């Protein structure tokens, strides 16, 4: 059982962590995404990085509100979070959600929130490169066919394409790319606050199309680096009735299952 400290607990003891782990709404409340949160916390503990969470003091970054056009609500949430973060003197934040990552990194500075923000795939790649994170020689995913789905907020919005792929290479798996990948990747359908509403009328559900592309590669695992993408791809795999053959997993989960 991992004991995760909150910033309030650490501050009361006069301590401060190396990094703040921003869990995000999905990672806190969605049962599936909670597994990603646990996997990443396990990795941080394994490599000995001291980290803390805000716990009940963490509010949604406001990303869905701003994407849905409610600028007032976004600014309210953002100011609230910035006050809390600045109050604790936070300098470095890591998050498993590209939506949180994008908002904290690119949109908070204009409101007075300046932090070094890292996505978990980038941190995992750094730890592997530095030799701090070691994988089993014969890991569970050795030689397995894995395809990686690029999150829009990680790829096109922040140009992070290599880090997740390098982490997958470290698992000794066989990375099979979809035809539409990297800057040409197809959205899973959850971005821009679409995660929380019914889609507009069309001929095909976008997550169905994307999942079929992933399944079409012959991969046994669809790797994602975003809780929203994970939900959409999982639903797509269910629609295609391929749950037995294809698993949708976050990169943190793949690493946690392969630790030496």
Steps between C-alpha positions, in 0.01 A plus 500: 500500500648835397481782750448818299570822687299818450664840472317607817654209698851565370479876558383441857826307553705773332583274203456545128493234224712482182184513292128553535296224336194665344249215494220667300125429499519175303787364708310584820143398423492266201542138613701403194727806517561443873703193396724726291546732801597204721740360238679834466517556878653151530769591244583829677536314829713227340752751361503698825360829376339687786158620389176628644146567380268787584220261595177685576667831420535404133225637277443423131746706291202647316596347163149363419338830603723705271466256207122507540506881490451585867796736542369643828490156666846416361655814648331442834637145522843600373539788749397270783759237401774760443445643849534154652808410291674832562409481868699177524781641285462223241764509226473161330181312405458159335166377366366190323239704310592694182200730550625602847855517361404734216293730723752522785796547265359727230198678646576559869805729447272777362311489832807499723570128526855426382619144554719238339236254378594149387283231344551157654626345175781759484597429861493123439725541197745714702510242780564218251775702324666574835490131591282567806210300362586144412279253314501122537708316240205278412220744569132421441499710182822371346440440127132590533347713228405840638354796312512848650217751465618864500302728729420830324591706806833323533592471133365780287461747788835437670712311248561199728529203265830331586482457880206252506649301213844480664337367818321231297832406333651449846239228558653301209159499335434525130359845427262500204390842382152575374481665158386822664755568772717774647401847366257327264336298780122477522331641811323243721200732517528617862694827464353849511256401780338245267570242773204637694232532234324305230673513163347686206318302232730332248553174319751342745596552862856629497619268779360202307700600192819556698466175695445304180822652362685389814349151494585478127874515581474157660627638832421322825524823699386853416722731705373844592636782713173677580206391718247641252660314207503187716122525555424564132725221372367255760144577387606454138657160574178395679292611200718284276460212751877454523545535878645150529764556232592868547579685823505879538766608750671819608878517459536530880314170542721329244812623682366412848432143382854469359709638786812303584 
